[in-house]
């Protein structure tokens, strides 16, 4: 990546208050970009505020469904690069409340893209955050997922992201001619993930003694785990290259994951063993034997073949390296809020 590319680039992140959005804003700030962030709910218990990133970014309070607000921001602030991360991402919430999930993830996406199109601004790149879950359930011998696989999603969150992807690709065609690419990552973890329904933060918090971990399944589900720094770096790579190589990249989908699957049981064991909390792990292991996993895909794997082909980019962190950095961050964070 060009070392000074992002300097003074006027960049909008939707969902900047989320885990990935906060980490991406930090990376852009460090690269001297001018960062705007759209926030619907001003949650101060987030990486964005905890790390003081709001002091270096311009925060916009508003809704993804407010097209006129989006148009005003895009035009008045002369936004050139957009990272669309704003979404309802909790799978359990989506199962209970599909309407709001579809409104935010589907309508929110076409509202943003329509605002960009109608604003007639000189936008250089629009990176859409999708998910590996759009592919749905493929047999293990067909994994890792490939970008050209048909989308077979059926659960509400997964379907909402698949719909948003198809809409986004429509806006990349010569009908609308917007510079769009789509990212599909495996499970992301790292500092700042404060959704404690996610396996890794929930485990770490519990292993440190701040809560009791309750397994929701039997621990057999296989997943790839991708460290947040690798995600932020790839987002910057996509945003820059979409500008510099638009004809080549427009409308493309990029999967990214280490293709190094771990079962949920293995993840739990690694975390508890790193904190020498073996007794608690044995209790959790016995509980998992009695559970059945419901409403989740059994195996999801990603690789980085296409990303490497286009950008010579590979994941920079092993799970062991990433989890140690993550544990260190949570030890400080949890100590600071449970003073």
Short mmCIF file of the C-alpha atoms (twelve columns), coordinates in Angstrom:
data_MODEL
# 
_entry.id   MODEL 
# 
loop_
_atom_site.group_PDB 
_atom_site.id 
_atom_site.type_symbol 
_atom_site.label_atom_id 
_atom_site.label_alt_id 
_atom_site.label_comp_id 
_atom_site.label_asym_id 
_atom_site.label_seq_id 
_atom_site.Cartn_x 
_atom_site.Cartn_y 
_atom_site.Cartn_z 
_atom_site.pdbx_PDB_model_num 
ATOM 1   C CA . UNK A 1   0.000   0.000   0.000   1 
ATOM 2   C CA . UNK A 2   1.298   3.476   -0.869  1 
ATOM 3   C CA . UNK A 3   2.523   4.897   2.417   1 
ATOM 4   C CA . UNK A 4   0.952   8.341   1.981   1 
ATOM 5   C CA . UNK A 5   -2.124  7.443   -0.068  1 
ATOM 6   C CA . UNK A 6   -4.686  8.127   2.683   1 
ATOM 7   C CA . UNK A 7   -3.275  11.476  3.750   1 
ATOM 8   C CA . UNK A 8   -6.108  14.076  3.682   1 
ATOM 9   C CA . UNK A 9   -8.536  11.651  1.980   1 
ATOM 10  C CA . UNK A 10  -12.080 12.559  3.094   1 
ATOM 11  C CA . UNK A 11  -13.477 9.258   4.257   1 
ATOM 12  C CA . UNK A 12  -16.896 8.228   5.593   1 
ATOM 13  C CA . UNK A 13  -17.368 5.116   7.745   1 
ATOM 14  C CA . UNK A 14  -20.923 4.003   8.413   1 
ATOM 15  C CA . UNK A 15  -21.134 2.130   11.705  1 
ATOM 16  C CA . UNK A 16  -17.942 3.752   13.014  1 
ATOM 17  C CA . UNK A 17  -19.121 3.024   16.553  1 
ATOM 18  C CA . UNK A 18  -18.924 -0.723  15.957  1 
ATOM 19  C CA . UNK A 19  -16.010 -3.044  16.581  1 
ATOM 20  C CA . UNK A 20  -14.647 -3.045  13.024  1 
ATOM 21  C CA . UNK A 21  -15.590 0.580   12.339  1 
ATOM 22  C CA . UNK A 22  -13.705 1.800   15.405  1 
ATOM 23  C CA . UNK A 23  -10.575 -0.160  14.524  1 
ATOM 24  C CA . UNK A 24  -10.739 1.014   10.909  1 
ATOM 25  C CA . UNK A 25  -11.075 4.643   12.009  1 
ATOM 26  C CA . UNK A 26  -7.949  4.249   14.157  1 
ATOM 27  C CA . UNK A 27  -6.017  2.877   11.181  1 
ATOM 28  C CA . UNK A 28  -7.208  5.732   8.923   1 
ATOM 29  C CA . UNK A 29  -6.346  8.357   11.545  1 
ATOM 30  C CA . UNK A 30  -2.845  6.889   11.782  1 
ATOM 31  C CA . UNK A 31  -2.635  7.228   7.999   1 
ATOM 32  C CA . UNK A 32  -3.600  10.951  8.213   1 
ATOM 33  C CA . UNK A 33  -7.052  10.593  6.601   1 
ATOM 34  C CA . UNK A 34  -9.915  12.967  7.406   1 
ATOM 35  C CA . UNK A 35  -12.469 10.620  8.947   1 
ATOM 36  C CA . UNK A 36  -16.233 11.091  9.221   1 
ATOM 37  C CA . UNK A 37  -18.317 8.538   11.069  1 
ATOM 38  C CA . UNK A 38  -22.049 7.905   10.963  1 
ATOM 39  C CA . UNK A 39  -23.564 6.759   14.252  1 
ATOM 40  C CA . UNK A 40  -27.224 5.986   14.902  1 
ATOM 41  C CA . UNK A 41  -26.985 5.106   18.598  1 
ATOM 42  C CA . UNK A 42  -24.372 7.036   20.548  1 
ATOM 43  C CA . UNK A 43  -23.085 4.132   22.610  1 
ATOM 44  C CA . UNK A 44  -20.187 5.399   24.711  1 
ATOM 45  C CA . UNK A 45  -19.290 1.843   25.748  1 
ATOM 46  C CA . UNK A 46  -17.478 1.185   22.478  1 
ATOM 47  C CA . UNK A 47  -13.934 0.974   21.162  1 
ATOM 48  C CA . UNK A 48  -14.501 4.267   19.306  1 
ATOM 49  C CA . UNK A 49  -15.108 6.221   22.503  1 
ATOM 50  C CA . UNK A 50  -12.977 4.090   24.841  1 
ATOM 51  C CA . UNK A 51  -9.894  4.743   22.698  1 
ATOM 52  C CA . UNK A 52  -10.790 8.455   22.283  1 
ATOM 53  C CA . UNK A 53  -11.106 8.143   18.507  1 
ATOM 54  C CA . UNK A 54  -14.080 10.523  18.514  1 
ATOM 55  C CA . UNK A 55  -11.623 13.333  19.313  1 
ATOM 56  C CA . UNK A 56  -9.862  12.779  15.966  1 
ATOM 57  C CA . UNK A 57  -12.940 12.040  13.812  1 
ATOM 58  C CA . UNK A 58  -16.025 14.035  12.846  1 
ATOM 59  C CA . UNK A 59  -18.992 12.176  14.317  1 
ATOM 60  C CA . UNK A 60  -22.363 12.456  12.561  1 
ATOM 61  C CA . UNK A 61  -25.434 11.375  14.499  1 
ATOM 62  C CA . UNK A 62  -27.969 10.004  12.050  1 
ATOM 63  C CA . UNK A 63  -29.673 7.039   10.476  1 
ATOM 64  C CA . UNK A 64  -28.641 5.045   7.416   1 
ATOM 65  C CA . UNK A 65  -32.257 5.320   6.256   1 
ATOM 66  C CA . UNK A 66  -32.102 9.138   6.138   1 
ATOM 67  C CA . UNK A 67  -31.161 9.681   2.496   1 
ATOM 68  C CA . UNK A 68  -31.297 13.484  2.653   1 
ATOM 69  C CA . UNK A 69  -28.891 13.564  5.603   1 
ATOM 70  C CA . UNK A 70  -26.507 11.248  3.755   1 
ATOM 71  C CA . UNK A 71  -26.641 13.392  0.616   1 
ATOM 72  C CA . UNK A 72  -25.942 16.538  2.608   1 
ATOM 73  C CA . UNK A 73  -22.908 14.975  4.321   1 
ATOM 74  C CA . UNK A 74  -21.538 13.533  1.068   1 
ATOM 75  C CA . UNK A 75  -21.849 16.834  -0.806  1 
ATOM 76  C CA . UNK A 76  -20.928 19.350  1.912   1 
ATOM 77  C CA . UNK A 77  -17.961 17.357  3.232   1 
ATOM 78  C CA . UNK A 78  -16.764 16.308  -0.256  1 
ATOM 79  C CA . UNK A 79  -16.470 12.662  0.744   1 
ATOM 80  C CA . UNK A 80  -14.266 10.656  -1.638  1 
ATOM 81  C CA . UNK A 81  -14.028 7.231   0.056   1 
ATOM 82  C CA . UNK A 82  -16.754 5.257   1.814   1 
ATOM 83  C CA . UNK A 83  -16.595 2.145   3.983   1 
ATOM 84  C CA . UNK A 84  -20.101 0.821   4.554   1 
ATOM 85  C CA . UNK A 85  -19.930 -1.147  7.814   1 
ATOM 86  C CA . UNK A 86  -23.203 -0.010  9.395   1 
ATOM 87  C CA . UNK A 87  -25.444 -3.033  9.976   1 
ATOM 88  C CA . UNK A 88  -27.425 -5.058  12.475  1 
ATOM 89  C CA . UNK A 89  -24.906 -7.867  12.975  1 
ATOM 90  C CA . UNK A 90  -26.258 -9.981  15.827  1 
ATOM 91  C CA . UNK A 91  -27.563 -13.284 14.514  1 
ATOM 92  C CA . UNK A 92  -29.820 -13.884 17.536  1 
ATOM 93  C CA . UNK A 93  -31.418 -10.449 17.194  1 
ATOM 94  C CA . UNK A 94  -32.007 -11.098 13.487  1 
ATOM 95  C CA . UNK A 95  -33.811 -14.367 14.258  1 
ATOM 96  C CA . UNK A 96  -36.119 -12.611 16.729  1 
ATOM 97  C CA . UNK A 97  -36.566 -9.396  14.773  1 
ATOM 98  C CA . UNK A 98  -36.038 -9.951  11.040  1 
ATOM 99  C CA . UNK A 99  -37.940 -6.798  10.019  1 
ATOM 100 C CA . UNK A 100 -35.500 -4.357  11.640  1 
ATOM 101 C CA . UNK A 101 -32.547 -6.417  10.399  1 
ATOM 102 C CA . UNK A 102 -33.803 -6.243  6.801   1 
ATOM 103 C CA . UNK A 103 -34.556 -2.520  7.187   1 
ATOM 104 C CA . UNK A 104 -31.053 -1.712  8.423   1 
ATOM 105 C CA . UNK A 105 -29.015 -4.103  6.304   1 
ATOM 106 C CA . UNK A 106 -30.934 -4.060  3.027   1 
ATOM 107 C CA . UNK A 107 -32.725 -0.716  2.958   1 
ATOM 108 C CA . UNK A 108 -29.774 0.948   4.677   1 
ATOM 109 C CA . UNK A 109 -27.467 -0.241  1.897   1 
ATOM 110 C CA . UNK A 110 -29.607 0.905   -1.029  1 
ATOM 111 C CA . UNK A 111 -30.378 4.193   0.734   1 
ATOM 112 C CA . UNK A 112 -26.653 4.921   1.078   1 
ATOM 113 C CA . UNK A 113 -25.847 3.897   -2.496  1 
ATOM 114 C CA . UNK A 114 -28.789 5.910   -3.829  1 
ATOM 115 C CA . UNK A 115 -27.592 8.940   -1.858  1 
ATOM 116 C CA . UNK A 116 -24.111 8.600   -3.358  1 
ATOM 117 C CA . UNK A 117 -25.527 8.213   -6.873  1 
ATOM 118 C CA . UNK A 118 -27.952 11.131  -6.552  1 
ATOM 119 C CA . UNK A 119 -25.302 13.394  -5.005  1 
ATOM 120 C CA . UNK A 120 -23.222 13.145  -8.185  1 
ATOM 121 C CA . UNK A 121 -19.995 13.437  -6.172  1 
ATOM 122 C CA . UNK A 122 -16.568 12.357  -7.386  1 
ATOM 123 C CA . UNK A 123 -16.427 9.271   -5.178  1 
ATOM 124 C CA . UNK A 124 -13.299 7.150   -5.590  1 
ATOM 125 C CA . UNK A 125 -14.214 3.971   -3.703  1 
ATOM 126 C CA . UNK A 126 -17.112 2.327   -1.873  1 
ATOM 127 C CA . UNK A 127 -16.212 -0.796  0.089   1 
ATOM 128 C CA . UNK A 128 -19.203 -2.839  1.268   1 
ATOM 129 C CA . UNK A 129 -18.766 -5.039  4.341   1 
ATOM 130 C CA . UNK A 130 -20.482 -8.365  3.804   1 
ATOM 131 C CA . UNK A 131 -20.096 -11.740 5.517   1 
ATOM 132 C CA . UNK A 132 -19.089 -15.338 4.897   1 
ATOM 133 C CA . UNK A 133 -22.616 -16.232 6.022   1 
ATOM 134 C CA . UNK A 134 -24.101 -15.152 2.680   1 
ATOM 135 C CA . UNK A 135 -22.918 -18.448 1.154   1 
ATOM 136 C CA . UNK A 136 -25.063 -20.525 3.465   1 
ATOM 137 C CA . UNK A 137 -24.460 -24.192 4.084   1 
ATOM 138 C CA . UNK A 138 -21.988 -25.937 1.745   1 
ATOM 139 C CA . UNK A 139 -20.569 -29.422 2.363   1 
ATOM 140 C CA . UNK A 140 -17.127 -29.498 3.903   1 
ATOM 141 C CA . UNK A 141 -15.562 -30.865 0.706   1 
ATOM 142 C CA . UNK A 142 -16.673 -27.681 -1.120  1 
ATOM 143 C CA . UNK A 143 -14.936 -25.385 1.366   1 
ATOM 144 C CA . UNK A 144 -13.352 -22.895 1.618   1 
ATOM 145 C CA . UNK A 145 -16.004 -20.705 0.018   1 
ATOM 146 C CA . UNK A 146 -15.145 -19.251 -3.384  1 
ATOM 147 C CA . UNK A 147 -16.302 -15.839 -4.551  1 
ATOM 148 C CA . UNK A 148 -18.276 -17.274 -7.462  1 
ATOM 149 C CA . UNK A 149 -20.310 -19.717 -5.338  1 
ATOM 150 C CA . UNK A 150 -24.093 -19.206 -5.528  1 
ATOM 151 C CA . UNK A 151 -25.470 -17.556 -2.384  1 
ATOM 152 C CA . UNK A 152 -27.540 -20.061 -0.404  1 
ATOM 153 C CA . UNK A 153 -28.296 -18.095 2.748   1 
ATOM 154 C CA . UNK A 154 -31.554 -18.770 4.599   1 
ATOM 155 C CA . UNK A 155 -31.278 -17.275 8.098   1 
ATOM 156 C CA . UNK A 156 -32.413 -13.614 8.379   1 
ATOM 157 C CA . UNK A 157 -29.003 -11.993 8.994   1 
ATOM 158 C CA . UNK A 158 -27.369 -14.044 6.244   1 
ATOM 159 C CA . UNK A 159 -30.166 -13.255 3.772   1 
ATOM 160 C CA . UNK A 160 -30.015 -9.539  4.593   1 
ATOM 161 C CA . UNK A 161 -26.307 -9.414  3.738   1 
ATOM 162 C CA . UNK A 162 -26.783 -11.433 0.541   1 
ATOM 163 C CA . UNK A 163 -29.500 -9.010  -0.608  1 
ATOM 164 C CA . UNK A 164 -27.250 -6.041  0.185   1 
ATOM 165 C CA . UNK A 165 -24.434 -7.599  -1.862  1 
ATOM 166 C CA . UNK A 166 -26.593 -8.071  -4.956  1 
ATOM 167 C CA . UNK A 167 -27.892 -4.508  -4.666  1 
ATOM 168 C CA . UNK A 168 -24.332 -3.203  -4.277  1 
ATOM 169 C CA . UNK A 169 -23.178 -5.026  -7.397  1 
ATOM 170 C CA . UNK A 170 -26.087 -3.500  -9.306  1 
ATOM 171 C CA . UNK A 171 -24.778 -0.034  -8.411  1 
ATOM 172 C CA . UNK A 172 -21.332 -1.000  -9.753  1 
ATOM 173 C CA . UNK A 173 -22.672 -1.681  -13.257 1 
ATOM 174 C CA . UNK A 174 -22.779 0.871   -16.073 1 
ATOM 175 C CA . UNK A 175 -26.385 1.654   -15.099 1 
ATOM 176 C CA . UNK A 176 -25.127 3.606   -12.048 1 
ATOM 177 C CA . UNK A 177 -21.343 3.408   -12.521 1 
ATOM 178 C CA . UNK A 178 -20.341 3.651   -8.868  1 
ATOM 179 C CA . UNK A 179 -16.925 2.273   -7.774  1 
ATOM 180 C CA . UNK A 180 -18.002 -0.614  -5.538  1 
ATOM 181 C CA . UNK A 181 -16.354 -3.748  -4.209  1 
ATOM 182 C CA . UNK A 182 -17.556 -6.222  -1.591  1 
ATOM 183 C CA . UNK A 183 -15.591 -7.809  1.258   1 
ATOM 184 C CA . UNK A 184 -16.565 -11.127 2.843   1 
ATOM 185 C CA . UNK A 185 -14.508 -12.021 5.896   1 
ATOM 186 C CA . UNK A 186 -14.442 -14.967 8.246   1 
ATOM 187 C CA . UNK A 187 -15.086 -14.455 11.998  1 
ATOM 188 C CA . UNK A 188 -13.314 -11.280 13.087  1 
ATOM 189 C CA . UNK A 189 -11.888 -10.925 16.587  1 
ATOM 190 C CA . UNK A 190 -9.580  -8.586  18.460  1 
ATOM 191 C CA . UNK A 191 -9.424  -5.525  20.725  1 
ATOM 192 C CA . UNK A 192 -12.661 -3.566  20.975  1 
ATOM 193 C CA . UNK A 193 -15.196 -6.316  20.254  1 
ATOM 194 C CA . UNK A 194 -17.673 -5.430  22.991  1 
ATOM 195 C CA . UNK A 195 -20.515 -7.614  21.770  1 
ATOM 196 C CA . UNK A 196 -20.136 -10.197 24.500  1 
ATOM 197 C CA . UNK A 197 -22.474 -12.611 22.772  1 
ATOM 198 C CA . UNK A 198 -19.514 -13.329 20.454  1 
ATOM 199 C CA . UNK A 199 -17.494 -16.375 21.453  1 
ATOM 200 C CA . UNK A 200 -14.049 -14.805 21.965  1 
ATOM 201 C CA . UNK A 201 -14.899 -11.745 24.113  1 
ATOM 202 C CA . UNK A 202 -17.413 -13.826 26.085  1 
ATOM 203 C CA . UNK A 203 -14.751 -16.469 26.769  1 
ATOM 204 C CA . UNK A 204 -12.040 -13.990 27.727  1 
ATOM 205 C CA . UNK A 205 -14.315 -12.058 30.090  1 
ATOM 206 C CA . UNK A 206 -15.377 -15.297 31.751  1 
ATOM 207 C CA . UNK A 207 -11.859 -16.738 31.966  1 
ATOM 208 C CA . UNK A 208 -10.798 -13.528 33.713  1 
ATOM 209 C CA . UNK A 209 -13.550 -14.056 36.305  1 
ATOM 210 C CA . UNK A 210 -15.935 -11.262 35.331  1 
ATOM 211 C CA . UNK A 211 -18.776 -13.564 34.230  1 
ATOM 212 C CA . UNK A 212 -19.736 -17.209 33.774  1 
ATOM 213 C CA . UNK A 213 -19.466 -18.638 30.281  1 
ATOM 214 C CA . UNK A 214 -22.513 -20.612 29.136  1 
ATOM 215 C CA . UNK A 215 -21.883 -22.666 25.981  1 
ATOM 216 C CA . UNK A 216 -24.706 -22.400 23.438  1 
ATOM 217 C CA . UNK A 217 -23.786 -25.543 21.521  1 
ATOM 218 C CA . UNK A 218 -21.655 -28.666 21.655  1 
ATOM 219 C CA . UNK A 219 -18.506 -26.866 20.512  1 
ATOM 220 C CA . UNK A 220 -18.183 -28.779 17.254  1 
ATOM 221 C CA . UNK A 221 -18.827 -25.890 14.825  1 
ATOM 222 C CA . UNK A 222 -15.757 -25.115 12.721  1 
ATOM 223 C CA . UNK A 223 -14.820 -21.513 11.924  1 
ATOM 224 C CA . UNK A 224 -11.933 -19.403 10.648  1 
ATOM 225 C CA . UNK A 225 -10.826 -16.550 12.901  1 
ATOM 226 C CA . UNK A 226 -9.341  -13.352 11.496  1 
ATOM 227 C CA . UNK A 227 -7.516  -10.767 13.615  1 
ATOM 228 C CA . UNK A 228 -8.896  -7.226  13.381  1 
ATOM 229 C CA . UNK A 229 -5.602  -5.635  12.257  1 
ATOM 230 C CA . UNK A 230 -5.596  -7.843  9.162   1 
ATOM 231 C CA . UNK A 231 -9.152  -6.682  8.435   1 
ATOM 232 C CA . UNK A 232 -8.359  -2.962  8.800   1 
ATOM 233 C CA . UNK A 233 -5.246  -3.260  6.641   1 
ATOM 234 C CA . UNK A 234 -7.166  -5.052  3.910   1 
ATOM 235 C CA . UNK A 235 -9.933  -2.443  3.978   1 
ATOM 236 C CA . UNK A 236 -7.356  0.270   3.321   1 
ATOM 237 C CA . UNK A 237 -5.873  -1.851  0.540   1 
ATOM 238 C CA . UNK A 238 -9.298  -2.330  -1.079  1 
ATOM 239 C CA . UNK A 239 -10.233 1.343   -0.792  1 
ATOM 240 C CA . UNK A 240 -6.975  2.530   -2.334  1 
ATOM 241 C CA . UNK A 241 -6.870  -0.036  -5.139  1 
ATOM 242 C CA . UNK A 242 -10.499 0.504   -6.086  1 
ATOM 243 C CA . UNK A 243 -9.528  4.105   -6.804  1 
ATOM 244 C CA . UNK A 244 -6.292  3.312   -8.645  1 
ATOM 245 C CA . UNK A 245 -7.526  0.179   -10.507 1 
ATOM 246 C CA . UNK A 246 -11.228 0.886   -10.858 1 
ATOM 247 C CA . UNK A 247 -11.791 -0.839  -14.197 1 
ATOM 248 C CA . UNK A 248 -10.211 -4.010  -12.883 1 
ATOM 249 C CA . UNK A 249 -11.865 -4.117  -9.441  1 
ATOM 250 C CA . UNK A 250 -15.293 -2.575  -9.863  1 
ATOM 251 C CA . UNK A 251 -18.052 -4.945  -8.722  1 
ATOM 252 C CA . UNK A 252 -15.585 -7.578  -7.477  1 
ATOM 253 C CA . UNK A 253 -16.079 -9.686  -4.347  1 
ATOM 254 C CA . UNK A 254 -13.119 -10.540 -2.109  1 
ATOM 255 C CA . UNK A 255 -13.188 -13.337 0.461   1 
ATOM 256 C CA . UNK A 256 -10.608 -13.221 3.215   1 
ATOM 257 C CA . UNK A 257 -9.767  -15.700 5.928   1 
ATOM 258 C CA . UNK A 258 -6.797  -17.807 7.025   1 
ATOM 259 C CA . UNK A 259 -8.352  -21.174 6.028   1 
ATOM 260 C CA . UNK A 260 -7.154  -22.493 9.358   1 
ATOM 261 C CA . UNK A 261 -10.331 -23.825 10.981  1 
ATOM 262 C CA . UNK A 262 -10.775 -24.173 14.721  1 
ATOM 263 C CA . UNK A 263 -13.745 -25.694 16.491  1 
ATOM 264 C CA . UNK A 264 -15.528 -23.616 19.100  1 
ATOM 265 C CA . UNK A 265 -14.306 -26.150 21.665  1 
ATOM 266 C CA . UNK A 266 -10.683 -25.568 20.582  1 
ATOM 267 C CA . UNK A 267 -11.068 -21.784 20.799  1 
ATOM 268 C CA . UNK A 268 -12.431 -22.059 24.338  1 
ATOM 269 C CA . UNK A 269 -9.635  -24.429 25.360  1 
ATOM 270 C CA . UNK A 270 -6.926  -22.120 23.936  1 
ATOM 271 C CA . UNK A 271 -8.286  -19.070 25.775  1 
ATOM 272 C CA . UNK A 272 -8.733  -20.794 29.138  1 
ATOM 273 C CA . UNK A 273 -5.348  -22.504 28.923  1 
ATOM 274 C CA . UNK A 274 -3.586  -19.200 28.174  1 
ATOM 275 C CA . UNK A 275 -5.025  -17.912 31.451  1 
ATOM 276 C CA . UNK A 276 -4.273  -21.129 33.355  1 
ATOM 277 C CA . UNK A 277 -7.973  -21.524 34.143  1 
ATOM 278 C CA . UNK A 278 -8.212  -25.270 33.570  1 
ATOM 279 C CA . UNK A 279 -10.839 -25.997 36.230  1 
ATOM 280 C CA . UNK A 280 -13.373 -23.668 34.654  1 
ATOM 281 C CA . UNK A 281 -12.669 -25.129 31.214  1 
ATOM 282 C CA . UNK A 282 -13.444 -28.656 32.449  1 
ATOM 283 C CA . UNK A 283 -16.838 -27.458 33.721  1 
ATOM 284 C CA . UNK A 284 -17.610 -25.820 30.363  1 
ATOM 285 C CA . UNK A 285 -16.500 -28.932 28.480  1 
ATOM 286 C CA . UNK A 286 -18.903 -31.106 30.448  1 
ATOM 287 C CA . UNK A 287 -21.772 -28.684 29.736  1 
ATOM 288 C CA . UNK A 288 -21.015 -28.712 26.004  1 
ATOM 289 C CA . UNK A 289 -21.478 -32.491 25.860  1 
ATOM 290 C CA . UNK A 290 -25.158 -32.052 26.744  1 
ATOM 291 C CA . UNK A 291 -25.845 -29.293 24.218  1 
ATOM 292 C CA . UNK A 292 -26.945 -29.250 20.592  1 
ATOM 293 C CA . UNK A 293 -26.174 -26.327 18.312  1 
ATOM 294 C CA . UNK A 294 -29.242 -24.763 16.666  1 
ATOM 295 C CA . UNK A 295 -29.691 -22.218 13.888  1 
ATOM 296 C CA . UNK A 296 -26.028 -22.078 12.830  1 
ATOM 297 C CA . UNK A 297 -24.021 -23.419 9.899   1 
ATOM 298 C CA . UNK A 298 -21.745 -26.276 10.992  1 
ATOM 299 C CA . UNK A 299 -18.617 -25.404 8.970   1 
ATOM 300 C CA . UNK A 300 -17.517 -22.076 7.458   1 
ATOM 301 C CA . UNK A 301 -14.069 -21.570 5.959   1 
ATOM 302 C CA . UNK A 302 -12.438 -18.779 3.965   1 
ATOM 303 C CA . UNK A 303 -9.116  -18.458 2.203   1 
ATOM 304 C CA . UNK A 304 -7.198  -15.511 0.718   1 
ATOM 305 C CA . UNK A 305 -6.444  -16.860 -2.761  1 
ATOM 306 C CA . UNK A 306 -8.126  -14.037 -4.703  1 
ATOM 307 C CA . UNK A 307 -6.885  -11.312 -2.335  1 
ATOM 308 C CA . UNK A 308 -3.327  -12.587 -2.797  1 
ATOM 309 C CA . UNK A 309 -3.764  -12.773 -6.574  1 
ATOM 310 C CA . UNK A 310 -4.878  -9.131  -6.801  1 
ATOM 311 C CA . UNK A 311 -2.940  -7.471  -3.969  1 
ATOM 312 C CA . UNK A 312 -0.251  -9.929  -2.771  1 
ATOM 313 C CA . UNK A 313 -1.827  -9.589  0.670   1 
ATOM 314 C CA . UNK A 314 -2.000  -12.401 3.258   1 
ATOM 315 C CA . UNK A 315 -3.128  -12.545 6.908   1 
ATOM 316 C CA . UNK A 316 -0.321  -11.242 9.068   1 
ATOM 317 C CA . UNK A 317 -1.357  -12.753 12.408  1 
ATOM 318 C CA . UNK A 318 -1.620  -16.362 13.498  1 
ATOM 319 C CA . UNK A 319 -4.481  -17.170 15.864  1 
ATOM 320 C CA . UNK A 320 -1.988  -17.581 18.695  1 
ATOM 321 C CA . UNK A 321 -0.495  -14.109 18.113  1 
ATOM 322 C CA . UNK A 322 -3.872  -12.468 17.670  1 
ATOM 323 C CA . UNK A 323 -5.470  -14.036 20.725  1 
ATOM 324 C CA . UNK A 324 -2.596  -12.988 22.977  1 
ATOM 325 C CA . UNK A 325 -2.932  -9.359  21.842  1 
ATOM 326 C CA . UNK A 326 -6.682  -9.617  22.318  1 
ATOM 327 C CA . UNK A 327 -6.395  -11.021 25.849  1 
ATOM 328 C CA . UNK A 328 -3.957  -8.236  26.790  1 
ATOM 329 C CA . UNK A 329 -6.430  -5.586  25.615  1 
ATOM 330 C CA . UNK A 330 -9.385  -7.106  27.496  1 
ATOM 331 C CA . UNK A 331 -7.382  -7.435  30.702  1 
ATOM 332 C CA . UNK A 332 -6.784  -3.661  30.667  1 
ATOM 333 C CA . UNK A 333 -10.280 -2.795  29.449  1 
ATOM 334 C CA . UNK A 334 -12.169 -4.941  31.984  1 
ATOM 335 C CA . UNK A 335 -9.943  -3.750  34.813  1 
ATOM 336 C CA . UNK A 336 -10.715 -0.141  33.872  1 
ATOM 337 C CA . UNK A 337 -14.504 -0.579  33.844  1 
ATOM 338 C CA . UNK A 338 -14.732 -2.794  36.950  1 
ATOM 339 C CA . UNK A 339 -12.626 -0.530  39.166  1 
# 
